[in-house]
Amino acid sequence: MSTTCTPAARVTRSLLGYGVLAGGFYVVVGLAQALTRDGFSLDKHAWSLLANGPFGWVQVANFILAGLMTIAAAVGLRRAIGRSAAPWLIGGYGVSLIGAGIFRADPAQGFPAGTPQIGNVTLNGMLHFMIGGVGFLCLIAACLVLGRRFARAGSPGLAWFSRATGIVFLAAFAGIASGSHGPTTLAFLAAVVLAWTWLAVVCTVHYRTEGA
């Protein structure tokens, strides 16, 4: 790490640091709820459903705070790499997380306890699904854009990791959007963890090179 880091580089590094923190924060808070909320099943329920019920505010805050950190990371990435669509796409994903917190998913599939398996579809629920879908597409596109950038920069490992993350996330998203559960739900959860890991790696790489 450079010992002569400029003030501008320090700001950029601080912003990129949020990209390292965001995923761990989101996953830990979400998993803690998934394991302790009555009636919630990891292999059946999407984490979006945690925004409902007496403790739903915890997941709402989780969405919003993770979204703000993702946007901060996108700003840092924009400062680090300059002109590219990737920071804007990552920022779009961050905005979608905030939107997912504001517009809650409809209760469904028996969660919270006592909810019918098929509940009523509300405007909030529709907006949650639509905003989330746009955000996921932004994230997938960011993976592919940075995959191409890393390949051109002579970083085949990062290029492969970026492209693989985008493809895996796309497949998992398609699976969960089909309405199937069980292995599909767990596969999507794994893809979410993979995507957050990818963002942390990308931010770490640029954190180390910024101002060096």
MOFEN-V552720 format. One record per pair of residues at least 12 apart in sequence whose C-alpha atoms are under 8 Angstrom apart, sorted by the first residue. I is the first residue (numbers start at 1). J is the second residue. Records with the same first field share a line. If there is no record, write none. Layout:
I->J ; J
This chain:
1->208 ; 209 ; 212
2->211 ; 212
4->211
5->211 ; 212
6->211
9->210 ; 211
10->211
11->76
12->76 ; 77 ; 79 ; 80 ; 207 ; 210
13->76 ; 207 ; 210
14->76
15->72 ; 73 ; 74 ; 75 ; 76
16->72 ; 73 ; 74 ; 75 ; 76 ; 77 ; 203 ; 204 ; 206 ; 207
17->73 ; 203 ; 204 ; 207
18->69 ; 70 ; 72 ; 73
19->69 ; 70 ; 72 ; 73 ; 74 ; 199 ; 200 ; 203
20->199 ; 200 ; 201 ; 203 ; 204
21->69 ; 200
22->66 ; 67 ; 69 ; 70 ; 196
23->66 ; 193 ; 196 ; 197 ; 199 ; 200
24->196
25->62 ; 66
26->62 ; 63 ; 66
27->193
29->59 ; 62
30->47 ; 59 ; 62
33->50
34->47 ; 50
38->112 ; 113
39->110 ; 111 ; 112 ; 113
40->111 ; 112
42->185 ; 186
43->181 ; 182 ; 183 ; 184 ; 185 ; 186
44->181 ; 182 ; 185
45->109 ; 111 ; 181 ; 185
46->185
48->100 ; 104 ; 105
49->104 ; 105 ; 106 ; 107 ; 108 ; 111 ; 112
51->101 ; 104 ; 105
52->104 ; 105 ; 106 ; 107 ; 112
53->112
59->101
60->100 ; 101 ; 102 ; 104
61->101
62->101
63->97 ; 98 ; 100 ; 101
64->97 ; 98 ; 99 ; 100 ; 101 ; 102
65->98
66->94 ; 97 ; 98
67->93 ; 94 ; 95 ; 96 ; 97 ; 98
68->94 ; 95 ; 98
69->94
70->90 ; 91 ; 93 ; 94
71->90 ; 91 ; 92 ; 93 ; 94 ; 95
72->91
73->91 ; 203
74->87 ; 88 ; 90 ; 91
75->87 ; 91
77->203 ; 206
80->206 ; 210
85->142 ; 145
86->141 ; 142 ; 143 ; 145 ; 146
87->142
89->138 ; 139 ; 141 ; 142
90->138 ; 139 ; 142
92->135 ; 138 ; 139
93->134 ; 135 ; 136 ; 138 ; 139
94->135
95->135
96->131 ; 132 ; 134 ; 135
97->132 ; 135
99->128 ; 131 ; 132
100->128 ; 129 ; 131 ; 132
103->124 ; 125 ; 127 ; 128
104->124 ; 125 ; 128
105->124 ; 125 ; 126 ; 128 ; 129
106->119 ; 120 ; 121 ; 122 ; 124 ; 125
107->119
136->173
137->170
139->166
140->165 ; 166 ; 167 ; 169 ; 170
141->166
142->166
143->162 ; 163 ; 165 ; 166
144->162 ; 163 ; 166
146->159 ; 162
147->159 ; 160 ; 161 ; 162 ; 163
161->198
162->198
165->191 ; 194 ; 195 ; 198
166->195
168->191
169->188 ; 191 ; 192 ; 195
172->184 ; 187 ; 188 ; 191
173->188
175->188
176->188
